[in-house]
């Protein structure tokens, strides 16, 4: 990786950490520059604006993370009932990237930035739709394999899983306590079992 590419990646990673912990609008460019120890000129060489950097965080930090932890496990699913539970349980209880006190980074950015910035909305919508589509395909595959009832509507399941995940992340963030995840996971398992 070239020095310029490494500098750009460092800016994105450090900016993401700040934004995840503090929020996008309350994180300043000066704070990002101080944390990354790059010059203002170096920052503006890579990003014309803070919003351009924000969209790059979605594309280059969040997208690969979601691909690895949300999309790929869903694509590989043989039995979506068990696999969805195991994936959500891992994301809530074990994933070191996602911290209870800060919630879901995609959910946070959606709530904070979608009303104000179309480019954020487009990038986040693409990301969420990719996960939703993958869940739908896994349900259809599960129906064909006999793991999911034929009368189940895959899109409804996808919306239910997405909204439940985002919702419980917010409760966890509000209380800074994983015990809410345990309660949610118990009900989530019951819901998934109704799809058999």
Wavefront OBJ file of the C-alpha trace (Angstrom):
o trace
v 0.000 0.000 0.000
v 1.385 3.432 -0.950
v 2.026 6.093 1.684
v -0.888 8.172 0.353
v -3.276 5.197 0.429
v -2.112 4.343 3.951
v -2.687 7.939 5.101
v -6.171 7.911 3.582
v -7.044 4.622 5.294
v -5.715 5.912 8.629
v -7.890 9.025 8.332
v -10.959 6.881 7.607
v -10.307 4.425 10.434
v -9.608 7.092 13.065
v -12.514 9.247 11.880
v -14.814 6.223 12.061
v -13.753 5.544 15.671
v -14.506 9.147 16.629
v -17.815 9.218 14.773
v -18.905 5.860 16.204
v -18.258 7.027 19.763
v -19.349 10.687 19.476
v -21.644 10.985 16.480
v -21.020 12.424 13.043
v -22.196 15.989 13.534
v -20.337 16.510 16.811
v -17.028 15.255 15.369
v -15.052 18.087 13.782
v -12.462 17.942 11.026
v -9.951 19.516 13.443
v -10.577 16.680 15.894
v -10.078 14.095 13.137
v -6.848 15.813 12.063
v -5.564 15.905 15.677
v -6.381 12.215 16.197
v -4.803 11.070 12.939
v -1.804 13.400 13.308
v -2.011 14.401 9.640
v -1.849 17.949 8.390
v -4.930 19.848 7.315
v -3.462 19.841 3.808
v -3.159 16.042 3.872
v -6.788 15.718 5.001
v -8.040 17.981 2.209
v -5.819 16.233 -0.320
v -7.830 13.058 0.290
v -11.269 14.554 1.019
v -12.731 17.820 -0.233
v -15.277 17.908 2.605
v -16.182 16.129 5.807
v -19.248 14.678 4.069
v -17.087 13.216 1.303
v -15.035 11.531 4.019
v -18.255 10.343 5.723
v -19.493 8.639 2.565
v -16.020 7.082 2.134
v -16.314 5.663 5.677
v -19.586 3.989 4.666
v -18.095 2.619 1.439
v -14.626 1.629 2.679
v -15.037 0.825 6.393
v -18.663 -0.112 7.063
v -19.398 -1.882 3.770
v -16.504 -4.391 4.042
v -17.360 -4.995 7.716
v -21.014 -5.633 6.896
v -20.008 -7.834 3.995
v -17.857 -9.973 6.270
v -20.128 -10.136 9.326
v -23.664 -9.732 7.949
v -23.768 -10.602 4.235
v -21.364 -13.545 3.857
v -22.771 -15.549 6.793
v -26.276 -15.048 5.380
v -25.214 -16.051 1.861
v -23.634 -19.253 3.173
v -26.703 -20.190 5.183
v -27.982 -23.729 4.742
v -30.515 -23.558 7.570
v -31.600 -19.910 7.975
v -33.491 -20.566 11.216
v -30.331 -21.617 13.075
v -27.959 -19.446 11.068
v -29.881 -16.182 11.588
v -30.037 -16.792 15.311
v -26.326 -17.622 15.527
v -25.356 -14.590 13.439
v -27.466 -12.084 15.407
v -26.344 -13.630 18.698
v -22.699 -13.274 17.647
v -23.194 -9.671 16.486
v -24.877 -8.694 19.748
v -22.899 -10.679 22.286
v -19.439 -11.374 20.874
v -18.431 -9.177 17.930
v -15.512 -6.984 19.129
v -16.177 -4.335 16.444
v -19.691 -3.505 17.686
v -19.882 -2.064 21.195
v -23.091 -1.989 23.224
v -22.660 1.598 24.457
v -22.334 2.987 20.918
v -25.081 1.001 19.178
v -25.047 0.075 15.485
v -22.832 2.352 13.368
v -25.070 1.984 10.309
v -28.182 2.641 12.392
v -26.550 5.654 14.040
v -25.568 7.223 10.719
v -28.996 6.477 9.251
v -30.736 8.277 12.099
v -28.278 11.145 12.225
v -27.525 11.856 8.580
v -30.233 10.484 6.264
v -32.576 13.467 6.735
v -29.768 15.922 5.887
v -27.616 14.352 3.204
v -28.736 12.443 0.093
v -25.321 10.870 -0.509
v -25.375 9.363 2.982
v -28.927 8.131 2.387
v -27.981 6.505 -0.921
v -24.857 4.793 0.472
v -26.677 3.572 3.600
v -29.738 2.427 1.627
v -27.523 0.393 -0.688
v -25.817 -1.216 2.291
v -29.039 -2.092 4.116
v -30.762 -3.290 0.936
v -27.877 -5.638 0.272
v -28.356 -7.255 3.688
v -32.152 -7.342 3.252
v -31.853 -8.975 -0.187
v -29.425 -11.553 1.177
v -31.853 -12.422 4.000
v -34.692 -12.792 1.473
v -32.603 -15.145 -0.671
v -31.602 -17.197 2.391
v -35.275 -17.585 3.387
v -36.175 -18.668 -0.154
v -33.300 -21.157 -0.124
v -34.511 -22.362 3.290
v -38.014 -22.856 1.883
v -36.613 -24.903 -0.991
v -34.562 -26.974 1.459
v -37.526 -27.619 3.746
v -36.202 -25.551 6.682
v -38.775 -22.753 6.312
v -42.526 -23.055 5.717
v -43.668 -22.324 2.169
v -46.267 -19.768 3.327
v -43.627 -17.537 4.981
v -43.116 -14.234 3.123
v -39.322 -13.731 2.853
v -39.458 -9.922 2.613
v -41.522 -9.703 5.814
v -38.958 -11.831 7.630
v -36.145 -9.635 6.317
v -37.807 -6.450 7.556
v -38.551 -8.063 10.915
v -34.934 -9.173 11.385
v -33.512 -5.801 10.322
v -35.867 -3.739 12.469
v -35.433 -6.030 15.473
v -31.656 -5.867 15.220
v -31.571 -2.080 14.922
v -34.142 -1.652 17.654
v -32.357 -3.801 20.213
v -29.057 -2.106 19.387
v -30.719 1.189 20.381
v -31.996 -0.271 23.659
v -28.518 -1.597 24.395
v -27.013 1.808 23.631
v -29.572 3.566 25.816
v -28.919 1.301 28.805
v -25.281 0.445 28.039
v -26.108 -3.096 29.071
v -26.073 -6.371 27.141
v -28.770 -7.891 29.364
v -31.392 -6.428 26.986
v -29.782 -8.471 24.209
v -30.319 -11.679 26.168
v -34.047 -10.975 26.494
v -34.278 -10.076 22.814
v -32.429 -13.209 21.706
v -34.839 -15.415 23.669
v -37.806 -13.902 21.808
v -35.933 -13.868 18.506
v -35.372 -17.618 18.791
v -39.090 -18.160 19.447
v -39.966 -16.057 16.396
v -37.558 -17.964 14.141
v -39.029 -21.268 15.328
v -42.461 -20.134 14.132
v -41.047 -20.038 10.579
v -40.417 -23.804 10.519
l 1 2 3 4 5 6 7 8 9 10 11 12 13 14 15 16 17 18 19 20 21 22 23 24 25 26 27 28 29 30 31 32 33 34 35 36 37 38 39 40 41 42 43 44 45 46 47 48 49 50 51 52 53 54 55 56 57 58 59 60 61 62 63 64 65 66 67 68 69 70 71 72 73 74 75 76 77 78 79 80 81 82 83 84 85 86 87 88 89 90 91 92 93 94 95 96 97 98 99 100 101 102 103 104 105 106 107 108 109 110 111 112 113 114 115 116 117 118 119 120 121 122 123 124 125 126 127 128 129 130 131 132 133 134 135 136 137 138 139 140 141 142 143 144 145 146 147 148 149 150 151 152 153 154 155 156 157 158 159 160 161 162 163 164 165 166 167 168 169 170 171 172 173 174 175 176 177 178 179 180 181 182 183 184 185 186 187 188 189 190 191 192 193 194 195 196
